[in-house]
Amino acid sequence: MWTLLRTSTLRLPISVIIMVSASVNGSSTDKRQRKLELPVEVNTSLSVPVDTKAVFDCPPIPLTSVVVTTWQIILRDKLSCTRAYRRDRNETKEGNCTDKRITWASRPDENLALQIDPVATTHDGFYMCQMVTPDANFHHGYHLQVLVPPEVTLLQSKNGTAVCRAAAGKPAAQISWTPEGDCVTEREHWANGTVTIQSTCRWEDHPLSNVSCSVSHVTGNKSLSLELSLGLIIRGFPASSLLVIFYVKFALFLVIVVIVAFIYFQRINGCRKAL
């Protein structure tokens, strides 16, 4: 199997779909026959974390056998970009290539790989290496999806609910709760392809001391817990209501103390005047 991506640069789970469209009608030597039996076209689907370096390899054809190599890059909402190298003239050309982060990985006369450094969400697209040799033409295409880990937060809101938010993830994250509650989930799509998921939950029927929010994403899972000193919902009352009741009772206690002290001092003063 061909080497699809340099493991020293980026280790990624790769699913490969091989489409063989070459047939062998005979050859003059065993070496020529082995070349023609290689897959002529290979497509690879892969996912790359944002802000990393990615390197894409061409088919493993000896450089001395390659006449022309062309990288075709098709990105979302942009013109197709091409980078080409002609070996006999040691000459490179490019067309409509404005992204300076997409370059040859090295000198084309030594290495025909393409690199992106660093990877951004705008690099979602299709990258194909086309190699022309005297024996046949070979193609290796990469369907690239850029992954963005979401920013996860868990907060207690004023109205007695808990809010778990997985902001700007790509693809969208999934949120679950422990224990399960009465939840409402909202989704917001952004122009760069990321998605924010927000889940708001309440637990009206159970006294709780803490709740946990679990966020599942292809870049990694994350779990956050919220400690509730008075309980998020206790016997149907939100924590904010309990705080109000506490402060009212404390204020009444202070008023009673002041009144008792006033009466006490009045009696003492009355006794002194009688003497």
Residue frames as qw, qx, qy, qz and C-alpha x, y, z in Angstrom:
[[0.000, 0.888, 0.460, 0.000, 0.00, 0.00, 0.00],
 [0.386, 0.603, -0.041, 0.697, 1.24, 3.42, -0.88],
 [0.338, -0.329, -0.439, 0.765, 2.41, 5.81, 1.82],
 [0.052, 0.778, 0.539, 0.319, -0.44, 8.31, 1.96],
 [0.156, -0.933, 0.039, -0.321, 0.88, 10.84, 4.46],
 [0.441, 0.432, -0.600, 0.509, 4.21, 11.32, 6.24],
 [0.683, -0.567, -0.459, 0.026, 3.78, 9.91, 9.72],
 [0.543, -0.135, -0.275, 0.782, 6.69, 12.00, 11.00],
 [0.015, -0.213, -0.074, -0.974, 4.72, 15.14, 10.21],
 [0.566, -0.105, 0.143, -0.805, 1.16, 14.13, 11.00],
 [0.021, -0.043, -0.999, 0.026, -0.37, 10.88, 12.25],
 [0.521, 0.103, 0.074, -0.844, -3.98, 10.69, 11.18],
 [0.576, 0.195, 0.784, -0.127, -6.66, 8.04, 10.76],
 [0.254, 0.411, -0.480, -0.733, -6.93, 7.56, 7.01],
 [0.713, 0.286, 0.613, -0.185, -9.60, 5.68, 5.08],
 [0.033, -0.415, 0.632, 0.654, -8.53, 4.76, 1.59],
 [0.749, 0.461, 0.389, -0.274, -10.73, 4.07, -1.40],
 [0.265, -0.382, 0.680, 0.567, -8.75, 2.60, -4.27],
 [0.708, 0.580, 0.225, -0.335, -10.14, 2.79, -7.77],
 [0.467, -0.281, 0.676, 0.496, -8.14, 0.82, -10.30],
 [0.596, 0.698, 0.170, -0.358, -8.63, 1.94, -13.85],
 [0.144, 0.669, -0.653, -0.325, -5.53, 0.54, -15.57],
 [0.964, 0.118, 0.217, -0.102, -5.26, -2.64, -17.59],
 [0.287, -0.595, 0.664, 0.351, -2.10, -4.42, -18.69],
 [0.830, 0.491, 0.007, -0.266, -1.91, -5.62, -22.28],
 [0.917, 0.137, 0.026, 0.373, 1.61, -6.95, -22.11],
 [0.130, -0.946, 0.267, 0.126, 5.07, -5.44, -21.71],
 [0.659, 0.594, -0.446, 0.116, 8.55, -5.92, -22.93],
 [0.355, 0.310, -0.727, 0.500, 10.16, -6.42, -19.49],
 [0.479, -0.484, -0.705, 0.196, 9.10, -7.50, -15.98],
 [0.243, -0.269, -0.283, 0.888, 10.02, -4.06, -14.65],
 [0.218, -0.071, -0.305, -0.925, 7.67, -2.31, -17.08],
 [0.492, -0.374, -0.720, -0.315, 4.87, -4.77, -16.26],
 [0.420, -0.413, -0.620, 0.518, 5.21, -4.11, -12.50],
 [0.041, -0.136, -0.062, 0.988, 4.89, -0.34, -13.09],
 [0.373, -0.154, -0.471, -0.785, 1.67, -0.70, -15.07],
 [0.514, -0.373, -0.771, -0.035, 0.13, -2.95, -12.42],
 [0.157, -0.182, -0.483, 0.842, 0.23, -0.13, -9.83],
 [0.135, 0.753, 0.617, -0.187, -3.13, 1.58, -9.18],
 [0.336, 0.420, 0.281, 0.795, -3.44, 4.43, -11.65],
 [0.227, -0.581, -0.056, -0.780, -5.87, 6.44, -9.49],
 [0.457, -0.309, -0.725, 0.412, -6.14, 6.56, -5.69],
 [0.231, -0.677, -0.095, -0.693, -8.44, 8.76, -3.60],
 [0.449, -0.137, -0.691, 0.549, -7.87, 9.31, 0.12],
 [0.351, -0.787, -0.242, -0.447, -10.28, 10.83, 2.65],
 [0.591, -0.088, -0.503, 0.624, -8.48, 12.30, 5.65],
 [0.307, -0.906, -0.241, -0.164, -9.03, 14.65, 8.56],
 [0.560, 0.252, -0.284, 0.736, -6.41, 17.11, 9.80],
 [0.350, -0.731, -0.418, 0.410, -6.46, 19.16, 13.05],
 [0.203, 0.942, 0.078, 0.255, -6.36, 22.92, 12.56],
 [0.160, -0.916, 0.357, -0.093, -3.03, 24.73, 13.12],
 [0.781, -0.298, 0.501, 0.225, -0.93, 21.64, 12.33],
 [0.146, 0.595, -0.594, -0.521, 1.38, 20.91, 9.40],
 [0.851, 0.236, 0.438, -0.169, 0.14, 18.51, 6.73],
 [0.006, -0.520, 0.691, 0.502, 2.18, 16.89, 3.95],
 [0.847, 0.350, 0.254, -0.309, 0.63, 15.12, 0.94],
 [0.390, -0.375, 0.730, 0.416, 2.70, 12.66, -1.09],
 [0.598, 0.440, -0.379, -0.552, 2.48, 11.87, -4.78],
 [0.992, 0.058, -0.021, -0.106, 2.37, 8.26, -6.04],
 [0.593, -0.606, 0.469, 0.247, 5.65, 6.40, -5.30],
 [0.801, 0.563, 0.101, 0.175, 7.02, 6.67, -8.82],
 [0.667, -0.248, 0.110, 0.694, 10.83, 7.14, -9.25],
 [0.066, 0.828, 0.034, -0.556, 11.56, 10.79, -10.03],
 [0.167, -0.383, 0.663, 0.621, 13.68, 9.76, -13.04],
 [0.198, 0.319, 0.880, 0.291, 10.54, 8.24, -14.62],
 [0.110, 0.781, 0.513, -0.339, 8.38, 11.34, -14.18],
 [0.383, 0.424, 0.342, 0.746, 8.04, 13.82, -17.03],
 [0.156, -0.451, -0.009, -0.879, 5.59, 16.32, -15.52],
 [0.279, -0.393, -0.794, 0.369, 4.00, 16.53, -12.06],
 [0.174, -0.435, -0.163, -0.868, 0.98, 18.75, -11.41],
 [0.082, -0.324, -0.770, 0.543, -0.81, 19.48, -8.14],
 [0.215, -0.478, -0.435, -0.732, -4.41, 20.60, -8.60],
 [0.124, -0.212, -0.671, 0.700, -5.96, 22.30, -5.54],
 [0.262, -0.508, -0.512, -0.641, -9.72, 22.94, -5.35],
 [0.136, -0.169, -0.637, 0.740, -10.84, 24.92, -2.30],
 [0.045, 0.708, 0.695, -0.118, -14.28, 26.16, -1.27],
 [0.113, 0.949, 0.247, -0.160, -15.33, 29.41, -2.96],
 [0.208, -0.737, 0.419, 0.488, -11.96, 29.85, -4.68],
 [0.669, 0.608, -0.337, -0.263, -10.52, 29.38, -8.16],
 [0.985, -0.055, 0.039, 0.159, -8.67, 26.13, -8.80],
 [0.133, -0.863, 0.471, 0.127, -4.93, 26.46, -8.08],
 [0.964, 0.228, -0.049, 0.131, -2.26, 24.46, -9.94],
 [0.259, -0.793, 0.527, 0.160, 1.43, 23.91, -9.20],
 [0.934, 0.357, 0.002, 0.008, 3.46, 22.08, -11.85],
 [0.369, -0.688, 0.560, 0.277, 7.02, 20.79, -12.22],
 [0.844, 0.517, -0.132, -0.063, 8.69, 19.71, -15.48],
 [0.806, -0.457, 0.262, 0.268, 11.72, 17.54, -14.78],
 [0.761, 0.307, 0.237, 0.520, 13.60, 17.82, -18.07],
 [0.225, 0.729, 0.027, 0.645, 13.72, 21.62, -17.72],
 [0.431, -0.268, -0.569, 0.647, 13.81, 21.68, -13.90],
 [0.094, -0.246, -0.136, -0.955, 11.04, 24.25, -14.18],
 [0.022, -0.459, -0.800, 0.387, 8.07, 25.07, -11.89],
 [0.149, -0.290, -0.308, -0.894, 4.91, 26.97, -12.75],
 [0.007, 0.398, 0.790, -0.466, 1.75, 27.91, -10.86],
 [0.130, -0.353, -0.435, -0.818, -1.64, 29.40, -11.60],
 [0.503, -0.590, -0.245, -0.582, -4.19, 31.12, -9.33],
 [0.731, -0.296, -0.510, 0.343, -2.23, 30.13, -6.21],
 [0.045, -0.765, 0.097, -0.635, -2.53, 32.94, -3.66],
 [0.767, -0.623, 0.029, -0.148, -2.36, 31.04, -0.35],
 [0.258, 0.723, -0.603, 0.219, 1.27, 31.23, 0.80],
 [0.590, -0.405, 0.623, -0.315, 0.69, 28.44, 3.33],
 [0.919, 0.228, 0.319, -0.049, 0.35, 25.88, 0.51],
 [0.153, 0.803, -0.534, -0.218, 3.81, 25.18, -0.95],
 [0.792, 0.283, -0.537, 0.058, 6.11, 22.45, -2.19],
 [0.815, -0.577, -0.031, 0.048, 7.35, 20.45, 0.82],
 [0.602, -0.474, 0.364, 0.530, 10.91, 20.68, -0.53],
 [0.119, 0.512, -0.517, -0.675, 12.70, 21.24, -3.84],
 [0.839, 0.306, 0.105, -0.438, 10.55, 19.62, -6.55],
 [0.613, 0.523, -0.588, -0.065, 13.60, 17.99, -8.13],
 [0.107, 0.293, -0.875, 0.371, 14.11, 16.14, -4.81],
 [0.088, 0.315, 0.866, -0.378, 10.58, 15.74, -3.44],
 [0.130, -0.303, -0.541, -0.774, 7.26, 16.29, -5.22],
 [0.250, -0.543, -0.759, 0.258, 5.14, 16.37, -2.03],
 [0.096, -0.645, -0.173, -0.739, 2.87, 19.31, -1.21],
 [0.364, -0.271, -0.672, 0.585, 2.54, 20.82, 2.27],
 [0.230, -0.788, -0.264, -0.506, 0.17, 23.11, 4.20],
 [0.589, -0.260, -0.457, 0.614, 1.74, 24.95, 7.13],
 [0.239, 0.039, 0.881, -0.406, -0.26, 25.70, 9.16],
 [0.073, -0.392, -0.841, -0.366, -3.62, 24.15, 8.27],
 [0.229, 0.108, 0.264, -0.931, -6.64, 26.49, 8.51],
 [0.507, 0.396, 0.677, -0.359, -10.39, 25.97, 8.14],
 [0.478, 0.694, -0.130, -0.522, -10.17, 27.52, 4.66],
 [0.065, 0.477, -0.827, -0.289, -8.11, 24.54, 3.48],
 [0.658, 0.225, 0.672, -0.254, -11.08, 22.18, 3.26],
 [0.541, 0.635, -0.252, -0.490, -11.02, 20.86, -0.29],
 [0.958, 0.183, 0.207, 0.072, -9.53, 18.45, -2.81],
 [0.096, -0.785, 0.548, 0.271, -5.80, 18.05, -3.56],
 [0.946, 0.244, 0.213, 0.003, -4.65, 15.88, -6.47],
 [0.255, -0.621, 0.608, 0.424, -1.15, 14.93, -7.60],
 [0.840, 0.508, 0.130, -0.138, -1.03, 14.04, -11.31],
 [0.390, -0.574, 0.613, 0.377, 2.15, 12.38, -12.61],
 [0.768, 0.588, -0.107, -0.231, 2.92, 11.86, -16.29],
 [0.498, -0.469, 0.689, 0.241, 5.38, 9.03, -17.10],
 [0.277, 0.355, -0.707, -0.546, 6.32, 7.23, -20.32],
 [0.050, -0.093, -0.994, 0.002, 4.40, 4.17, -19.07],
 [0.210, -0.658, -0.701, -0.178, 1.16, 5.72, -17.77],
 [0.111, -0.548, 0.129, -0.819, -0.36, 8.64, -15.92],
 [0.463, -0.311, -0.762, 0.331, -0.86, 8.28, -12.15],
 [0.253, -0.616, -0.078, -0.742, -3.17, 10.22, -9.85],
 [0.420, -0.298, -0.733, 0.444, -3.46, 10.52, -6.06],
 [0.199, -0.610, -0.188, -0.744, -6.25, 12.69, -4.66],
 [0.260, -0.167, -0.710, 0.633, -6.86, 13.82, -1.08],
 [0.310, -0.705, -0.412, -0.487, -10.29, 14.88, 0.20],
 [0.346, 0.094, -0.533, 0.767, -9.27, 17.07, 3.14],
 [0.420, -0.768, -0.377, -0.302, -11.46, 17.96, 6.11],
 [0.224, 0.415, -0.471, 0.746, -10.02, 20.35, 8.70],
 [0.566, -0.542, -0.618, 0.068, -10.97, 19.59, 12.32],
 [0.005, -0.546, 0.263, -0.795, -11.44, 22.30, 14.96],
 [0.366, -0.298, -0.803, 0.364, -11.83, 21.34, 18.65],
 [0.237, -0.785, -0.340, -0.460, -14.69, 23.25, 20.32],
 [0.083, 0.321, -0.517, 0.789, -14.21, 25.50, 23.34],
 [0.519, -0.448, -0.718, -0.116, -16.24, 23.91, 26.14],
 [0.073, -0.277, 0.425, -0.859, -17.79, 25.83, 29.05],
 [0.427, -0.480, -0.764, -0.069, -20.31, 24.92, 31.76],
 [0.013, -0.210, 0.286, -0.935, -22.11, 27.61, 33.76],
 [0.067, -0.543, -0.795, 0.264, -25.04, 27.98, 36.14],
 [0.022, 0.468, 0.313, 0.826, -27.46, 30.62, 34.92],
 [0.152, -0.142, 0.399, -0.893, -29.48, 33.00, 37.06],
 [0.691, -0.096, -0.117, -0.706, -32.81, 31.34, 36.33],
 [0.702, -0.290, 0.583, -0.288, -31.73, 28.08, 37.92],
 [0.929, 0.364, 0.048, -0.048, -30.52, 26.20, 34.84],
 [0.567, -0.474, 0.495, 0.457, -27.15, 24.86, 33.72],
 [0.598, 0.768, -0.078, -0.216, -25.73, 25.81, 30.32],
 [0.694, -0.258, 0.527, 0.416, -23.13, 23.65, 28.53],
 [0.460, 0.840, -0.064, -0.280, -21.60, 25.25, 25.44],
 [0.728, -0.090, 0.476, 0.486, -19.31, 23.71, 22.81],
 [0.238, 0.875, 0.022, -0.420, -18.27, 26.77, 20.80],
 [0.377, 0.781, -0.405, -0.288, -16.89, 26.90, 17.23],
 [0.591, -0.256, 0.757, 0.112, -16.21, 23.20, 16.68],
 [0.628, 0.522, -0.341, -0.466, -15.77, 21.50, 13.32],
 [0.301, -0.433, -0.629, -0.571, -17.62, 19.26, 12.81],
 [0.489, -0.571, 0.049, -0.658, -20.36, 19.97, 15.36],
 [0.054, 0.223, -0.876, 0.424, -19.91, 18.44, 18.82],
 [0.595, -0.421, -0.597, -0.334, -22.47, 16.38, 20.74],
 [0.140, -0.405, 0.520, -0.739, -23.51, 17.18, 24.33],
 [0.655, -0.357, -0.649, -0.149, -24.89, 14.82, 26.98],
 [0.294, -0.621, 0.320, -0.653, -25.73, 15.31, 30.69],
 [0.604, -0.185, -0.749, 0.199, -25.36, 13.33, 33.91],
 [0.401, 0.312, 0.855, -0.103, -27.96, 13.07, 35.29],
 [0.112, 0.378, 0.622, 0.677, -30.29, 13.59, 32.37],
 [0.065, 0.440, 0.434, -0.784, -32.57, 16.58, 32.66],
 [0.412, 0.777, 0.471, -0.068, -35.10, 18.64, 30.78],
 [0.415, -0.399, 0.332, 0.747, -32.81, 20.10, 28.10],
 [0.521, 0.819, 0.195, -0.142, -33.04, 22.40, 25.09],
 [0.640, -0.200, 0.399, 0.625, -30.26, 22.33, 22.46],
 [0.347, 0.893, 0.047, -0.284, -29.44, 25.21, 20.11],
 [0.750, 0.054, 0.380, 0.539, -27.14, 25.19, 17.07],
 [0.155, 0.925, -0.038, -0.345, -25.35, 28.15, 15.47],
 [0.817, 0.281, 0.260, 0.432, -23.38, 27.93, 12.20],
 [0.208, -0.796, 0.164, 0.544, -20.45, 30.26, 11.48],
 [0.554, 0.770, -0.180, -0.260, -19.02, 31.48, 8.15],
 [0.078, 0.642, -0.760, -0.063, -15.75, 29.54, 8.60],
 [0.676, 0.073, -0.696, -0.232, -17.59, 26.22, 8.74],
 [0.160, 0.053, -0.827, 0.536, -17.53, 25.81, 12.52],
 [0.506, -0.517, -0.515, -0.461, -20.65, 25.15, 14.60],
 [0.093, -0.279, 0.609, -0.737, -21.56, 26.17, 18.17],
 [0.554, -0.375, -0.710, -0.217, -23.77, 23.80, 20.17],
 [0.137, -0.299, 0.491, -0.806, -25.44, 25.02, 23.38],
 [0.515, -0.358, -0.766, -0.139, -27.49, 22.81, 25.70],
 [0.235, -0.373, 0.348, -0.827, -29.56, 24.35, 28.52],
 [0.538, -0.237, -0.807, -0.052, -30.94, 21.98, 31.20],
 [0.391, -0.441, 0.360, -0.723, -33.02, 22.09, 34.37],
 [0.410, -0.091, -0.901, 0.109, -33.86, 19.40, 36.95],
 [0.406, -0.435, 0.038, -0.803, -37.11, 20.35, 38.66],
 [0.859, -0.302, -0.241, -0.336, -37.98, 16.98, 40.21],
 [0.885, -0.120, -0.301, 0.334, -34.69, 16.00, 41.87],
 [0.344, -0.916, 0.179, 0.101, -32.49, 17.65, 44.53],
 [0.830, 0.412, -0.114, 0.359, -28.97, 17.95, 43.07],
 [0.526, -0.739, 0.127, 0.402, -25.55, 18.77, 44.46],
 [0.127, -0.549, 0.539, 0.626, -23.72, 18.70, 41.08],
 [0.799, 0.522, 0.238, -0.177, -24.23, 18.01, 37.38],
 [0.467, -0.359, 0.593, 0.549, -21.84, 16.92, 34.61],
 [0.601, 0.712, -0.010, -0.364, -21.72, 17.90, 30.97],
 [0.655, -0.182, 0.619, 0.393, -19.96, 15.59, 28.46],
 [0.444, 0.755, -0.167, -0.453, -18.90, 16.88, 25.04],
 [0.791, 0.024, 0.552, 0.263, -18.05, 14.34, 22.31],
 [0.384, 0.850, -0.196, -0.304, -15.91, 15.43, 19.36],
 [0.923, 0.336, -0.092, 0.165, -13.59, 13.75, 16.85],
 [0.331, 0.691, -0.426, 0.482, -10.64, 15.77, 18.21],
 [0.296, 0.062, -0.778, 0.550, -11.24, 14.43, 21.72],
 [0.450, -0.651, -0.561, -0.243, -13.92, 14.19, 24.40],
 [0.129, 0.279, -0.434, 0.847, -14.25, 16.51, 27.39],
 [0.468, -0.603, -0.641, -0.085, -16.33, 16.39, 30.57],
 [0.043, 0.373, -0.313, 0.872, -17.02, 19.26, 32.99],
 [0.395, -0.520, -0.743, 0.149, -18.77, 19.18, 36.37],
 [0.120, -0.583, 0.015, -0.804, -20.60, 21.97, 38.14],
 [0.333, -0.232, -0.764, 0.502, -20.60, 21.89, 41.94],
 [0.286, -0.615, -0.305, -0.668, -23.77, 23.39, 43.37],
 [0.114, 0.174, -0.678, 0.705, -23.43, 24.48, 47.00],
 [0.448, 0.104, 0.452, -0.764, -27.19, 24.94, 47.45],
 [0.472, 0.307, 0.824, 0.070, -28.24, 22.62, 44.68],
 [0.030, 0.060, 0.483, 0.873, -29.21, 23.79, 41.22],
 [0.544, -0.332, -0.315, -0.704, -32.85, 22.92, 41.86],
 [0.098, 0.010, -0.881, 0.464, -34.02, 21.89, 45.34],
 [0.143, 0.486, 0.795, -0.335, -37.65, 20.81, 45.73],
 [0.302, 0.736, 0.549, 0.255, -38.66, 22.85, 42.75],
 [0.101, -0.975, -0.030, 0.194, -36.93, 26.08, 43.85],
 [0.668, 0.586, -0.176, 0.423, -33.96, 27.45, 41.94],
 [0.654, -0.198, -0.324, 0.654, -30.81, 28.24, 43.91],
 [0.118, 0.337, 0.017, 0.934, -31.29, 31.96, 43.30],
 [0.526, -0.588, -0.301, -0.536, -34.68, 31.84, 45.11],
 [0.796, -0.407, -0.375, 0.246, -33.13, 30.07, 48.08],
 [0.477, 0.070, -0.185, 0.856, -30.51, 32.79, 48.34],
 [0.192, -0.494, -0.145, -0.835, -33.22, 35.46, 48.44],
 [0.721, -0.552, -0.354, -0.223, -35.04, 33.59, 51.20],
 [0.742, -0.198, -0.334, 0.546, -31.78, 33.29, 53.17],
 [0.259, 0.221, -0.092, 0.936, -31.04, 37.01, 52.92],
 [0.416, -0.557, -0.250, -0.675, -34.62, 37.95, 53.91],
 [0.793, -0.483, -0.369, 0.039, -34.45, 35.73, 56.98],
 [0.626, -0.061, -0.252, 0.736, -31.06, 37.13, 57.94],
 [0.012, 0.403, 0.047, 0.914, -32.37, 40.70, 57.60],
 [0.613, -0.581, -0.305, -0.440, -35.39, 39.87, 59.81],
 [0.796, -0.316, -0.369, 0.360, -33.07, 38.38, 62.40],
 [0.400, 0.130, -0.160, 0.893, -31.00, 41.58, 62.49],
 [0.278, -0.521, -0.179, -0.787, -34.15, 43.68, 62.88],
 [0.755, -0.529, -0.362, -0.141, -35.31, 41.55, 65.82],
 [0.704, -0.151, -0.309, 0.622, -31.88, 41.81, 67.47],
 [0.155, 0.312, -0.034, 0.937, -31.93, 45.60, 67.12],
 [0.492, -0.562, -0.263, -0.611, -35.47, 45.84, 68.60],
 [0.810, -0.432, -0.374, 0.134, -34.62, 43.61, 71.54],
 [0.571, -0.003, -0.230, 0.788, -31.45, 45.58, 72.22],
 [0.065, -0.455, -0.083, -0.884, -33.38, 48.85, 72.06],
 [0.660, -0.576, -0.302, -0.375, -36.01, 47.61, 74.54],
 [0.798, -0.266, -0.359, 0.404, -33.30, 46.28, 76.85],
 [0.391, 0.123, -0.162, 0.898, -31.45, 49.60, 76.93],
 [0.297, -0.539, -0.199, -0.763, -34.70, 51.52, 77.44],
 [0.764, -0.532, -0.353, -0.095, -35.50, 49.42, 80.51],
 [0.695, -0.136, -0.278, 0.649, -32.02, 49.93, 81.91],
 [0.138, 0.319, -0.008, 0.938, -32.29, 53.69, 81.45],
 [0.511, -0.576, -0.308, -0.559, -35.74, 53.66, 83.11],
 [0.797, -0.427, -0.372, 0.210, -34.43, 51.83, 86.16],
 [0.526, 0.042, -0.189, 0.828, -31.56, 54.29, 86.51],
 [0.118, -0.456, -0.103, -0.876, -33.92, 57.28, 86.46],
 [0.676, -0.570, -0.367, -0.289, -36.16, 55.68, 89.13],
 [0.742, -0.305, -0.322, 0.504, -33.16, 55.34, 91.42]]
